[in-house]
Amino acid sequence: MSAFGLGLVAKIFADRTDLGLPRFELTVCAEQPGPVRTELGLPMEVGHGLERMEEADLVILLPCDTQTPTLSPPVAAAIKVAHRRGAIIAGFCTGSFLLAAAGLLDGRRATTHWSLAGDLAARYPEVTVMPDALYVDEGGIVTGAGSASGIDMCLHLIRREHGAAVANAIARQVVVAPHREGGQAQYIPAPVPAGSDDERLGSLLDWVRTNLDKPLSVDEMAAYSLMSPRTFARHFKRVTGTTPLAWVRAQRLNRAEELLETTDLPVETVAREAGFGSVAVLREQFVNRRGVSPRAYRNIFHSVDRP
């Protein structure tokens, strides 16, 4: 199994009750308690068997150190039982193969590491593989792409179940991006900024986040970055994996979620503060992302005492 995969899950779901965040109880289990080999060659002692899955709200299948993972009948049966009783089942990287082997991805969309997407599609033709997605949410089944994208998948689950304020607070503690859309490209040719153009782009992203209540056109962002609109759009997509307007829309939705959760501002004010032209536009974009209206979202997650 992947020590890195386990480490990132443990980090996201660590105990942060001292910060006023929800308490998560993380348990590691295996088919048989005892030593489990990691890809680093270091054994890890697992103290629990499959019976620990019987009461879990969330089961995450970790990546393993082979591109052709197998699933034993007892593990497959335990996963199916957990799914039938309503637990969320998630897997990322080669963990998505384990979900497919259990038959839980048949007729569903799923993703995995971009380099393994073709293999997943070939081995499991009943699965609709989304090779470019960071994560795919099918309700009770969620899959993530490779390695570090497990962080995005876990934060998405926390955001979905506990709201943006909790997910953002955890992201700040872990020092990662608080939210990346699942459809954002997982493979970016130049993910690490280098050079003056990228420094200008980093400054732009900070500037945009503090000016979401203002109209933000591609021309204006390009001028701020000292680029032509065409060069700016191409450079932005190369570095971030998404378009400028899609990125701004995601940031505005993030802002709207936090305001709905942590303030009593009228929805009209939330729409204005987040940069949406009207409540109708906010509602349309909000329903596209969350499946519920802003007011319904507030009823679910609102608490002025949240961090």
C-alpha positions in Angstrom: 0.0 0.0 0.0 1.0 3.6 -0.5 2.4 5.2 2.7 1.9 8.6 1.0 -1.7 7.9 0.3 -2.3 6.9 3.9 -0.4 9.9 5.2 -2.4 12.4 3.2 -5.7 10.9 4.3 -4.6 10.9 7.9 -3.5 14.5 7.7 -6.8 15.7 6.3 -8.9 13.8 8.8 -6.7 14.5 11.8 -8.2 15.6 15.2 -8.7 19.4 15.1 -11.3 19.7 17.7 -9.1 22.2 19.5 -9.9 24.5 16.5 -13.6 23.9 16.8 -13.7 21.6 13.8 -15.6 18.4 13.6 -14.0 15.3 15.1 -13.1 12.5 12.8 -12.2 9.0 14.0 -9.7 7.5 11.6 -9.2 3.7 11.6 -6.8 1.7 9.4 -8.0 -1.8 8.7 -6.8 -4.7 6.5 -8.2 -8.1 5.5 -6.1 -9.6 8.3 -4.7 -7.6 11.2 -0.9 -7.6 11.3 2.0 -6.2 9.2 1.3 -4.6 5.8 4.1 -3.8 3.4 4.3 -0.2 2.1 5.8 0.8 -1.2 8.7 2.2 0.8 9.6 -1.3 1.9 8.7 -0.5 5.5 6.1 -2.6 7.3 3.2 -1.1 9.1 1.3 -2.9 11.8 -2.4 -2.8 11.2 -4.4 -3.5 14.3 -7.9 -4.0 12.9 -9.6 -6.3 10.4 -12.6 -5.8 8.1 -15.1 -5.7 11.0 -14.1 -2.1 11.5 -15.8 -1.2 8.2 -19.2 -2.3 9.6 -19.9 1.1 11.3 -17.8 3.4 9.1 -19.4 6.4 7.5 -16.7 6.7 4.9 -14.4 4.0 3.5 -11.4 5.1 1.5 -9.5 2.5 -0.6 -5.9 3.5 -0.6 -3.6 3.3 -3.6 -1.2 0.3 -3.8 2.2 -0.2 -5.3 1.0 -2.1 -8.4 -0.8 -1.0 -11.5 -2.9 -4.2 -11.5 -4.3 -4.4 -8.0 -6.4 -7.3 -7.0 -9.3 -7.5 -4.6 -9.9 -10.6 -2.5 -13.5 -11.9 -2.1 -13.7 -11.0 1.7 -12.6 -7.4 1.0 -15.0 -7.0 -1.9 -17.8 -8.4 0.2 -17.1 -6.0 3.1 -17.0 -3.0 0.7 -20.3 -4.0 -0.9 -21.9 -4.4 2.5 -20.7 -1.0 3.6 -22.0 0.6 0.4 -25.4 -1.1 0.7 -25.9 0.3 4.3 -25.2 3.8 3.1 -21.5 4.4 3.7 -19.6 6.6 1.3 -17.0 4.5 -0.6 -14.1 6.4 -2.1 -10.8 5.5 -3.8 -8.1 7.4 -5.6 -5.3 6.5 -7.9 -5.1 2.7 -8.1 -7.7 2.6 -5.4 -10.2 3.3 -8.1 -9.3 -0.1 -9.6 -10.3 -1.7 -6.4 -13.7 0.0 -6.6 -14.1 -1.2 -10.1 -13.1 -4.8 -9.1 -15.9 -4.7 -6.5 -18.4 -3.8 -9.2 -19.3 -0.5 -7.7 -18.2 1.6 -10.7 -20.3 -0.3 -13.3 -22.5 2.3 -15.1 -20.8 5.1 -13.3 -18.3 7.8 -14.1 -14.9 7.5 -12.4 -11.3 8.7 -12.6 -7.8 7.5 -11.7 -4.2 8.7 -12.4 -4.1 10.0 -15.9 -1.5 7.5 -16.9 -3.7 4.6 -15.8 -7.0 5.8 -17.3 -6.7 3.8 -20.5 -6.0 0.6 -18.5 -9.0 1.2 -16.2 -11.3 1.7 -19.2 -9.9 -1.4 -21.0 -10.2 -3.7 -17.9 -13.6 -2.4 -16.9 -15.6 -1.4 -20.0 -18.8 -0.8 -18.0 -17.1 2.2 -16.3 -17.1 5.7 -17.9 -13.6 6.8 -17.2 -12.9 10.6 -17.0 -9.2 10.7 -17.6 -8.7 14.5 -17.0 -10.8 14.9 -13.8 -9.2 15.5 -10.4 -12.1 13.6 -8.8 -15.6 12.4 -9.7 -18.5 12.5 -7.3 -21.2 10.0 -8.0 -23.0 10.4 -4.6 -22.2 7.4 -2.5 -19.2 6.6 -4.7 -16.3 9.0 -5.2 -13.1 8.5 -7.1 -9.9 10.6 -7.3 -7.0 10.9 -9.6 -3.4 10.1 -8.8 -1.3 10.7 -5.6 -1.7 14.2 -4.2 -5.2 14.6 -5.8 -6.4 12.4 -3.0 -6.1 15.7 -1.0 -8.6 17.3 -3.4 -10.9 14.4 -3.1 -10.9 14.3 0.7 -11.4 18.1 0.9 -14.2 17.8 -1.5 -15.9 15.2 0.7 -15.5 17.4 3.7 -16.8 20.4 1.9 -19.8 18.4 0.7 -20.7 16.9 4.1 -19.6 19.7 6.4 -19.4 22.9 4.3 -16.9 25.3 2.9 -15.8 26.9 6.2 -14.7 23.5 7.7 -12.9 22.4 4.5 -11.2 25.8 4.1 -10.1 25.7 7.8 -8.5 22.3 7.3 -6.9 23.3 4.0 -5.3 26.3 5.8 -3.9 24.0 8.4 -2.5 21.6 5.8 -1.3 24.6 3.6 -3.0 23.4 0.4 -5.4 25.0 -2.0 -8.8 25.0 -0.3 -10.8 24.0 -3.3 -10.1 22.8 -6.8 -13.0 21.8 -9.1 -13.3 18.1 -9.9 -13.3 18.8 -13.6 -10.0 20.7 -13.4 -7.2 19.1 -15.4 -5.1 16.7 -13.3 -2.1 16.9 -15.6 -0.6 20.4 -16.1 2.5 20.6 -18.3 4.1 23.4 -16.1 2.6 23.1 -12.6 5.4 24.8 -10.8 5.5 28.6 -11.5 8.9 29.8 -12.8 9.8 33.2 -14.1 8.4 36.6 -14.1 5.3 35.7 -16.0 4.3 33.2 -13.3 5.1 35.7 -10.6 2.8 38.1 -12.2 0.1 35.4 -12.5 0.5 34.6 -8.8 0.0 38.3 -7.9 -3.0 38.4 -10.2 -4.7 35.4 -8.4 -4.2 37.2 -5.0 -5.6 40.4 -6.5 -8.7 38.6 -8.0 -9.5 37.0 -4.6 -9.7 40.4 -3.0 -11.7 41.9 -5.8 -14.4 39.3 -6.4 -17.2 41.8 -5.9 -16.0 43.8 -8.9 -16.4 43.0 -12.7 -13.4 40.9 -13.8 -12.9 40.5 -17.5 -10.2 38.6 -19.3 -9.0 41.8 -20.8 -8.7 43.4 -17.3 -6.9 40.4 -15.9 -4.6 40.3 -18.9 -3.7 44.0 -18.5 -3.0 43.5 -14.8 -0.6 40.7 -15.8 1.0 42.8 -18.6 0.0 40.4 -21.3 -2.2 40.4 -24.3 -5.6 38.8 -23.7 -4.7 35.9 -26.0 -1.3 35.2 -24.4 -2.8 35.6 -21.0 -5.6 33.1 -21.6 -3.1 30.5 -23.0 -0.6 31.1 -20.2 -3.4 30.9 -17.5 -4.6 27.6 -18.8 -1.1 26.2 -19.0 -0.3 27.0 -15.4 -3.6 26.4 -13.7 -5.3 23.8 -15.8 -8.4 25.8 -16.3 -9.7 29.0 -18.0 -9.6 32.4 -16.4 -13.4 32.8 -16.3 -13.9 29.3 -14.9 -11.3 29.9 -12.2 -13.0 33.3 -11.2 -16.4 31.6 -11.2 -15.1 28.9 -8.8 -13.6 31.5 -6.5 -16.9 33.5 -6.4 -18.8 30.3 -5.5 -16.3 29.6 -2.8 -16.8 33.1 -1.4 -20.6 32.7 -1.6 -20.4 29.4 0.3 -18.4 30.9 3.1 -20.6 33.9 3.4 -23.8 31.7 3.5 -22.2 29.5 6.2 -20.6 32.1 8.4 -22.8 35.3 8.2 -26.4 36.3 8.3 -26.1 38.5 5.3 -29.2 38.5 3.0 -28.7 36.3 -0.1 -28.9 39.5 -2.2 -25.8 40.9 -0.3 -24.0 37.5 -0.7 -24.6 37.6 -4.4 -23.2 41.2 -4.6 -20.2 40.5 -2.3 -19.3 37.4 -4.3 -19.4 39.2 -7.6 -22.6 37.7 -9.1 -24.8 40.2 -10.9 -28.0 39.1 -9.2 -29.5 36.5 -6.9 -30.8 34.7 -10.0 -27.3 34.3 -11.4 -25.9 33.1 -8.0 -28.7 30.6 -7.7 -28.1 29.2 -11.2 -24.4 28.8 -10.6 -25.0 27.5 -7.1 -27.4 24.8 -8.2 -25.0 23.7 -10.9 -22.3 23.1 -8.3 -24.2 22.0 -5.2 -27.6 20.8 -6.5 -29.4 23.1 -4.0 -30.3 26.8 -3.9 -28.2 29.2 -1.8 -31.0 29.4 0.8 -31.2 25.7 1.1 -27.4 25.5 1.4 -27.5 28.0 4.3 -30.2 26.0 6.1 -27.9 23.0 6.0 -24.5 24.5 6.9 -25.1 27.9 8.4 -23.6 28.7 11.8 -22.1 32.1 12.7 -19.9 30.3 15.3 -18.0 28.2 12.7 -14.3 28.9 12.1 
